[in-house]
Amino acid sequence: MFENLSDKLQNTLKKLKGKGKLTEKDIDAAMREVRLSLLEADVNFKVVKDFIKSVKERSLGSEVMESLTPGQQVVKIVHEELVRIMGEGESKLKFNSNDITYFMMCGLQGAGKTTATGKLARKLKKDGKRPLLVACDIYRPAAIKQLQVVGKSVDVPVFEMGDKVSPVTIAKEAMNHARKSGNDVVIIDTAGRLHIDEDLMDELVEIKNTVKPQEILLLLDAMTGQDAVKVAETFNSYLDITGVILTKVDGDARGGAALSIRKVVDKPIKFLSVGEKMDQLETFHPDRMASRILGMGDVLTIIEKAQDAFNEKQALELQKKLKTQSFDLEDFLTQLQQMKNMGPLDELLEMIPGMGGKKLKGLKIDEKELVYTEAIIQSMTKKERMNPSIINGSRRKRIAAGSGTSVQRVNALLKQYEEMRKMMKRFSNMGTGKKKGGFGGFKMPF
């Protein structure tokens, strides 16, 4: 998402950063390019107008014109204004502290509602909740079956009464079932339509009045751009939604919906559904998204992904091993497998400051290499993994044959391991001063 917009904004702002002093003419020319870039990204025209007005007014003020680095000041202003239009700070889910919490999921058919519902259930379960999924879509063929499959994949129970009972009755019965079964969060998967109609809305209003949910979350397909904003306006007028989950943001989305929703309907984006896997639901942070758009990276999200993927006990053990210089190939394999759990490597690289945009254009990270690496290490004896220095020429030939690779691949892996060992030793030494390890108290997993 935002790839084209990101490239264009970064190019425009780079021109400003190259100038020692800025004139009103410079800022006007830059704002024309920014306006075009936003409109091409399918951002709502009223939002664009408001954004350009704010950035221009602030850019012509003394904080920029009298600054030693005016271009950088403009970038700072653009960043702050992007954050403002997407909503200040993370918008957390509301829970009922005294009773069962109810979430109602709504949206048009094909927006990825059922999958996102499963992802949310998985996230809540991981946070220590006991969620129950409720199948209230009785119209779409196999909708109930799909929710059951999703529920099973995240190990969350599904309450259903078939497709002959009204959704309002199913919602009522689900409330009783949750109480008896000890569920503390109930997520109701409602019916979607191919387009908005009166019957659908009346039914959703009835479910809302019956359940009185803490959150009414609207699922919007990011790839539909301005249409997503219109859908949000209609659903909000009937249901007074509490937030949005943007789906399919990993597709060819121009990003207009993410930059328009908050301003147009005054409701926050709470999550981004970023892929097909059930663990690919990201909390939406406007400041981090603004940084990604402007090529500033997103280190905090990398750290959170690492904290999720890396086993703390293993990380501490590894830290001890590095200090005693006993980091072996088994540890190397564990590190690679855990890095794989953090998600596609090209996506992670884009979050590293200075690595986004054109620098990654055309870069294809072949994740099959990790498969070869695993095969090579698993073809070694335990003794060889524990002490790679004993791996001589004949051993390398045997390992290559056993893993179905070549001696060259085995050599490359051993070199890579040696380099990683040295790098990790340096990181480990950096964390031995007063402020130990990592970023913001997070101990790096080595």
C-alpha positions in Angstrom: 0.0 0.0 0.0 1.1 3.6 -0.7 4.0 2.5 -3.0 3.4 5.1 -5.7 2.3 7.8 -3.3 5.4 7.2 -1.2 7.7 7.4 -4.2 6.2 10.7 -5.4 6.1 12.4 -2.0 9.6 11.4 -1.3 10.9 12.7 -4.6 9.0 16.0 -4.2 10.3 16.6 -0.7 13.8 15.6 -1.7 13.9 18.5 -4.0 13.0 20.8 -1.2 15.6 19.3 1.1 18.3 20.1 -1.5 17.7 23.8 -1.2 19.5 26.1 1.3 16.6 28.6 1.4 13.0 28.2 0.4 10.8 30.8 -1.4 7.0 30.9 -1.5 7.4 29.8 -5.2 9.3 26.7 -4.1 6.6 25.7 -1.6 3.8 26.4 -4.2 5.5 24.1 -6.7 6.0 21.4 -4.2 2.4 21.6 -2.9 1.1 21.3 -6.5 3.0 18.0 -6.8 1.9 16.8 -3.4 -1.8 17.6 -4.3 -1.5 15.6 -7.6 0.2 12.7 -5.8 -2.6 12.5 -3.2 -5.4 12.7 -5.7 -3.8 10.0 -7.8 -3.6 7.8 -4.7 -7.5 8.2 -4.5 -7.5 10.4 -1.4 -10.8 12.2 -0.9 -10.5 15.7 -2.6 -11.8 17.6 0.5 -9.2 15.8 2.6 -6.5 16.8 0.0 -7.7 20.4 0.0 -7.5 20.6 3.8 -4.1 18.9 4.0 -2.5 21.1 1.4 -3.9 24.3 3.0 -2.5 23.3 6.5 0.9 22.2 5.1 1.3 25.4 3.0 0.2 27.8 5.8 2.7 26.1 8.2 5.5 25.9 5.6 5.3 29.7 5.0 5.6 30.4 8.7 8.8 31.4 10.5 9.6 27.8 11.7 10.4 27.0 8.1 11.5 30.3 6.5 14.0 31.2 9.2 15.2 27.6 9.7 18.8 26.5 8.8 17.2 23.3 7.3 13.9 24.5 5.7 13.5 21.4 3.6 13.6 19.1 6.6 11.2 21.4 8.5 8.7 21.0 5.6 9.1 17.1 5.8 8.4 17.3 9.5 5.2 19.4 8.8 4.1 16.9 6.1 4.6 14.0 8.5 2.7 15.8 11.3 -0.2 16.6 9.0 -0.3 13.0 7.6 -0.6 11.8 11.2 -3.4 14.4 11.9 -5.6 13.3 9.0 -5.2 9.6 9.9 -5.9 10.2 13.6 -3.7 10.9 16.5 -2.3 7.7 18.1 -3.5 4.1 18.3 -7.2 3.6 18.8 -7.7 0.7 21.2 -10.6 -1.7 21.4 -13.2 -0.9 24.1 -14.0 -3.8 26.5 -16.8 -4.2 29.0 -14.9 -4.6 32.3 -18.0 -5.9 34.2 -19.5 -8.3 31.7 -19.2 -10.0 28.3 -17.8 -7.7 25.6 -19.6 -7.8 22.2 -18.0 -6.9 18.9 -20.1 -6.6 15.7 -18.4 -7.1 12.4 -20.1 -5.6 9.3 -19.2 -4.7 5.7 -20.0 -5.5 2.1 -19.6 -9.0 0.7 -16.1 -9.7 -0.6 -14.3 -7.3 1.8 -12.6 -10.2 3.6 -14.9 -9.9 6.7 -14.9 -13.5 7.8 -11.2 -13.9 7.5 -10.5 -10.6 9.4 -13.0 -11.8 12.1 -10.9 -14.9 12.6 -7.7 -12.9 12.8 -9.3 -10.6 15.4 -10.4 -13.7 17.4 -6.8 -15.1 17.3 -5.4 -11.8 18.5 -7.8 -11.6 21.4 -7.1 -15.2 22.4 -3.4 -14.5 22.3 -4.1 -11.5 24.7 -5.7 -13.9 27.2 -9.4 -13.5 26.2 -11.8 -16.3 25.6 -13.6 -15.3 22.4 -16.7 -16.9 20.8 -17.4 -16.4 17.1 -21.1 -16.1 16.1 -22.3 -17.0 12.6 -25.1 -14.5 11.7 -24.6 -14.6 8.0 -27.4 -16.9 6.9 -27.6 -15.7 3.3 -24.3 -16.3 1.6 -23.8 -19.9 0.6 -21.2 -21.7 2.8 -20.7 -18.6 5.0 -21.3 -20.6 8.2 -18.9 -23.3 7.0 -16.3 -20.7 6.2 -16.5 -19.2 9.7 -16.3 -22.7 11.2 -13.1 -23.4 9.2 -11.6 -20.0 10.2 -12.6 -20.7 13.9 -11.0 -24.1 13.8 -7.8 -22.7 12.3 -7.4 -20.2 15.3 -8.8 -22.7 17.8 -11.8 -20.5 18.7 -15.4 -22.0 19.1 -18.1 -21.0 16.7 -21.8 -20.6 17.6 -24.3 -21.3 14.8 -27.9 -22.3 14.4 -28.0 -23.0 10.7 -29.4 -20.7 8.0 -33.2 -21.1 8.8 -33.2 -19.0 12.0 -33.1 -15.2 11.9 -29.8 -13.5 12.6 -31.3 -11.5 15.5 -32.4 -14.8 17.2 -29.0 -16.3 16.6 -27.4 -13.2 18.2 -29.7 -13.5 21.2 -29.0 -17.2 21.7 -25.3 -16.6 21.3 -25.5 -14.2 24.3 -26.9 -17.0 26.5 -24.4 -19.5 25.2 -21.5 -17.2 25.9 -22.6 -16.8 29.5 -23.0 -20.5 30.1 -19.7 -21.3 28.3 -17.6 -18.7 30.1 -16.7 -16.6 27.0 -15.7 -13.1 27.8 -15.7 -11.7 24.2 -18.4 -12.4 21.5 -17.6 -11.5 17.9 -20.7 -11.5 15.7 -20.0 -12.1 12.0 -22.9 -10.4 10.2 -24.1 -10.8 6.6 -22.7 -8.7 3.8 -24.3 -7.8 0.5 -22.8 -7.0 -2.9 -24.2 -3.5 -2.4 -25.9 -1.6 0.4 -29.6 -2.1 0.7 -32.4 -1.2 3.1 -33.1 -4.7 4.3 -29.4 -5.4 5.2 -29.2 -2.1 7.2 -32.5 -2.7 9.1 -31.3 -6.2 10.1 -27.9 -4.8 11.3 -29.6 -2.1 13.3 -31.8 -4.7 14.9 -28.8 -6.9 15.8 -27.1 -3.7 17.2 -30.2 -2.9 19.4 -30.3 -6.5 20.7 -26.7 -7.0 21.5 -25.6 -3.4 22.3 -22.0 -4.0 21.2 -19.0 -2.2 22.6 -17.5 -2.0 19.1 -19.1 -2.0 15.7 -16.2 -2.6 13.3 -16.6 -1.9 9.6 -14.5 -4.1 7.3 -13.4 -2.1 4.2 -11.5 -3.3 1.2 -8.5 -0.9 0.8 -8.4 -1.6 -2.9 -11.8 0.0 -3.5 -10.4 3.5 -2.8 -13.0 6.2 -2.8 -15.8 3.6 -2.9 -14.6 2.4 0.6 -15.1 6.0 1.9 -18.7 6.1 0.5 -19.5 2.7 2.1 -18.1 3.9 5.4 -20.4 7.0 5.3 -23.5 4.9 4.7 -22.7 2.3 7.3 -21.9 5.0 9.8 -25.1 6.9 9.2 -27.1 3.8 10.1 -25.0 2.1 12.8 -22.7 4.8 14.2 -19.7 2.5 13.7 -16.8 2.7 16.3 -13.9 1.9 14.0 -12.6 0.4 10.7 -10.5 -2.6 9.8 -8.9 -2.1 6.4 -8.5 -5.3 4.5 -6.4 -6.3 1.5 -3.8 -3.6 2.2 -1.1 -5.9 0.8 -2.8 -5.8 -2.7 -2.4 -3.1 -5.3 -4.0 -0.4 -3.1 -3.3 3.2 -3.7 -3.9 4.0 0.0 -6.6 6.7 -0.5 -9.0 5.0 1.9 -6.5 5.0 4.8 -5.9 8.7 4.3 -9.5 9.6 3.9 -11.6 7.6 6.4 -10.8 9.4 9.6 -11.5 12.9 8.2 -14.6 11.9 6.3 -16.5 9.8 8.9 -14.5 10.9 12.0 -14.0 7.2 13.0 -10.5 5.6 13.6 -8.9 2.8 11.6 -8.2 0.2 14.3 -6.4 -2.6 12.3 -4.9 -3.4 9.0 -5.4 -6.9 7.5 -2.1 -7.3 5.7 -2.1 -10.8 4.2 -3.9 -14.2 4.0 -2.3 -15.8 7.1 -4.3 -15.7 10.4 -1.5 -13.8 12.2 -1.5 -10.9 9.7 -3.6 -8.4 11.5 -1.6 -5.2 12.5 -2.7 -2.5 14.9 -3.0 0.8 13.0 -0.6 3.5 14.2 -1.0 6.7 12.2 2.5 8.0 13.1 4.2 4.8 12.0 2.2 4.8 8.7 3.1 8.4 8.0 6.8 7.5 8.6 6.5 4.6 6.2 4.9 6.8 3.5 7.8 9.3 3.8 10.5 6.6 3.8 11.4 7.1 7.4 11.0 3.4 8.2 9.0 1.8 11.1 11.4 0.5 13.7 8.8 0.1 16.4 6.7 -2.4 14.3 9.9 -4.4 13.6 10.6 -4.6 17.3 7.0 -5.7 18.1 7.2 -8.4 15.4 10.5 -9.6 16.9 9.0 -9.7 20.4 6.1 -11.8 19.0 8.4 -14.1 17.0 11.3 -14.6 19.3 11.1 -16.9 22.3 12.3 -14.9 25.3 13.8 -17.9 27.1 15.7 -18.8 23.9 16.9 -15.2 23.5 18.3 -15.1 27.0 20.1 -18.5 26.5 21.5 -17.2 23.2 22.8 -14.0 24.9 24.7 -16.2 27.4 26.1 -18.3 24.5 27.3 -15.3 22.7 29.1 -14.0 25.8 30.9 -17.3 26.1 31.4 -17.4 22.3 29.6 -20.7 22.0 27.0 -19.6 19.3 26.8 -22.7 17.0 24.9 -23.7 13.8 21.9 -25.0 15.8 21.5 -21.5 17.3 22.0 -20.0 13.8 19.1 -22.2 12.4 16.9 -21.3 15.3 17.5 -17.6 14.6 16.7 -18.0 10.9 13.5 -19.9 11.7 12.3 -17.2 14.1 13.1 -14.4 11.7 10.9 -16.3 9.2 8.1 -16.0 11.7 8.3 -12.2 11.6 6.9 -12.2 8.1 8.2 -11.7 4.5 11.8 -10.4 4.6 11.2 -7.7 1.9 8.3 -6.3 4.0 10.6 -6.1 7.0 13.4 -4.4 5.0 10.9 -1.7 4.0 10.4 -0.8 7.6 14.1 -0.2 8.1 14.8 3.6 7.9 16.4 4.5 4.5 15.6 1.1 3.0 12.1 1.8 1.5 11.0 3.0 -1.9 13.3 2.9 -4.9 16.2 1.2 -3.0 14.0 -2.0 -2.8 12.5 -1.7 -6.3 13.0 -5.0 -8.1 14.5 -6.6 -5.1 13.3 -10.2 -4.8 14.2 -12.0 -1.6 14.2 -15.7 -2.4 12.8 -17.3 0.8 13.7 -20.7 -0.7 17.2 -19.9 0.4 16.0 -20.5 4.0 14.8 -23.9 3.0 18.2 -24.8 1.6 19.8 -23.5 4.7 17.6 -25.7 6.9 18.3 -28.7 4.7 22.1 -28.2 4.9 22.2 -27.7 8.7 19.9 -30.7 9.2 22.3 -32.9 7.1 25.1 -32.3 9.6 25.9 -34.4 12.6 25.2 -33.0 16.0 29.0 -32.7 16.5 29.3 -30.7 13.3 26.5 -28.3 14.3 28.0 -27.7 17.7 31.6 -27.2 16.3 31.5 -26.0 12.7 35.3 -25.6 12.6 35.6 -29.4 12.1 33.8 -29.4 8.8 36.5 -30.2 6.3 36.4 -30.8 2.6 35.1 -34.4 2.7 32.4 -33.5 5.3 31.3 -30.6 3.1 30.8 -33.1 0.2 28.8 -35.4 2.4 26.6 -32.6 3.7 26.0 -31.2 0.2 24.9 -34.7 -1.0 22.7 -35.3 2.0 20.9 -31.9 1.6 20.5 -32.2 -2.2 22.6 -29.0 -2.6 26.2 -28.2 -3.7 29.5 -27.8 -1.9 29.4 -24.1 -3.0 26.1 -23.6 -1.1 27.6 -25.3 2.0 30.6 -23.0 1.8 28.4 -20.0 1.4 26.3 -21.0 4.4 29.4 -21.5 6.7 30.7 -18.1 5.6 27.3 -16.5 6.3 27.2 -18.2 9.8 30.7 -16.8 10.6 29.7 -13.3 9.6 26.4 -13.5 11.6 28.4 -14.8 14.6 30.7 -11.8 14.5 27.9 -9.3 14.0 25.9 -10.8 16.9 29.0 -10.7 19.1 29.3 -6.9 18.4 25.6 -6.4 19.3 26.1 -8.4 22.5 29.1 -6.2 23.5 27.0 -3.1 22.8 24.5 -4.2 25.4 27.0 -4.7 28.2 27.2 -1.0 29.3 24.8 0.8 31.6 21.9 0.7 29.2 21.6 -2.9 28.3 20.4 -4.2 25.0 18.2 -3.1 22.2 15.6 -0.4 21.8 13.4 1.0 24.5 14.1 -1.8 26.9 13.6 -4.6 24.3 16.5 -7.0 24.5 17.6 -7.9 20.9 17.3 -11.7 20.4 21.0 -12.3 20.3 
